[in-house]
Amino acid sequence: MANENTALENLTPDELASRCAHTMYESDWAAQALDMKILEVREGYARLSMLVRKDMSNGHAICHGGMIFTLADTAFAYSCNSYNKVTVAAGCNIEFVAPGKLGDTLIAEAKKVSLTGRSGIYDVTISDSSGQAIAHFRGKSRQIKGEIIPTDSTNVSDQ
């Protein structure tokens, strides 16, 4: 463990953020099932993509809102967990402004707005492949006990 602790200490904040996201993705079965791709992660920031498949479409032949929400929520999770502190959603909302279309690749870009103590606010814009915003998501986060990448044998993530 000492070697891993030293290795973590030598990472830049953005490198640590990326390592946290990739560690989370290894057991993020929902993101994997939806074939989400991590495009970029930095401290307080994450950008993910998801191709809208037929099984993600609703009765109007557009992307189901729950799928768009899940993409936004995942980008939110990776951005607010970028500090190697286990962080969960305390609340969130989404506004849909345009439909996601079958075969389109959606991009969710999450940015930290505020982080005070253990509470944060993050905004996520979900865009289609042409860059048009299709939804706006705001998430409120709360850090809880644990780390994404444990820095000692006694400090493991609460699941």
N, C-alpha and C positions, 0 to 999 in steps of 0.2 A: 504494500500500500504506500510506503514512503516514496517509492519511485513515481507512482501515479500522482501523489500529492505534489511532488516537485514538478512534474510535467504540467499539471494544472496551473501551478503558480507561474510558470513561464509563458502561459498563453496570454495573448492580448484579450481584452474584453470581447472583441468580435470573434476571435477564434474559439473562446469558451462558449459563446452563444451558439455558434455553429455546431460545436461538439455536443452541446446539450440537446439541440434540435434533433440531430442524427441519433443520439442515444434514445430520445423519446420515440422517434419514428420506428425504431426496432420493435417496440411493443405496442405501437399505435395501430391496432388491427383495423379500426374504422378508416383511417387515412390510407392504409394499404389496400383495403377492399375497394375504396373509391379511386385507387390509383393516383392519389395526389403526389405531386412532385415538389420537393423543396428546391426552390430556385435560388434563394439567398436568405441568410439569417445573419443579423448583426445584433449587438446589444440593443434591446428594446425595439427590434424591427424584424419582420419576417415577410417573405414573399413566396407564395405557393401557387401551383397551378393544378387544374383538374379538367380533363376532357369530359364534356357532357355526352354520356352514352344513352342509348335507347332506354335502358333500365333505370335511368335517372329522370326520365320525362314523366310528366303528369298527364291528366286527361285532356289538357289543352295543347299537348305536343310541345310543351316548353319545359325547361328544367324545373323540377320540383323545388319549391322554396326551401324545403328542409335540406336538400343537397347543397344549395347555395349557403345556407346557414352553417352547415357542417364544414364547408370549406373555410368560411370566415372564422368560425370558432377555432378551427385547427391553426390557422395563421395567428390568431389571437393567443392561443396557448403557447405556440413556439416563441412568439415575441415576449410574452410576459414571463416565460420560464428561462429566458436567455441569461439570467444572472446566476444560474445554478442554485436557485432556491425553488423548492416545490411551490407552485402557485396555481390556484384554482380560480374558476369564475365565481364571482359573488353576485353577478347579474349581467345581463346583456340585452340588447334589443337590435332589431334590424329593420331597415326601411328598403323596400324593393322599388326601384324606379324604372326598370326596363326588364324584359324577359331574357333569360339565358336560353340559347338555342341549341338544339341537337347538333352535335358535331363540332361545336365551338369549344375552344379552350378558355376557361375562365381563370383569371388571375386575382388572387386575394393579397392585398398589401396592408400589413398591420404595422402601426406606428404607435409608440408610447406617446401619450399626451401628458401624463402626470404620474409620478411615483413618489409617494410620501409615506415613509415608514413601510408598513407591509401592504398598503393599499395602492392600487394603480388604476389608471384609465387608459384604454387603448382604442384607437379608431382603426377600422378596417374598411378599405374600399375594395369592392369586388367589381372587376371590369371584364368586358368581353375581349376577344382577341384584337378588336380594332381600337381598344383603349377606352371605349364608352363605359362609364360607370353604370352598373345594373343594380347595385345595392350598396347601402352604407350601414355598417355595423358598429356599435359601441359596446365595448366590454369593460366591466369593472372587475379587477382582480384582487385576490387576497393571498399573500404568502402564508404558508403553513409550515409545519415542522418538516425538515428533511432537505435533501439535496438531490438533484438530478443525477449527478455523478458524485458518489460518496467520496469525501475527502479523508475519512477515517472509518475504521471497521464498526464503530458504534453509531454512526450517523447514516442511516439508510432512509430512503424515501418512504413516507407513509402512503399507502395505496388505498 
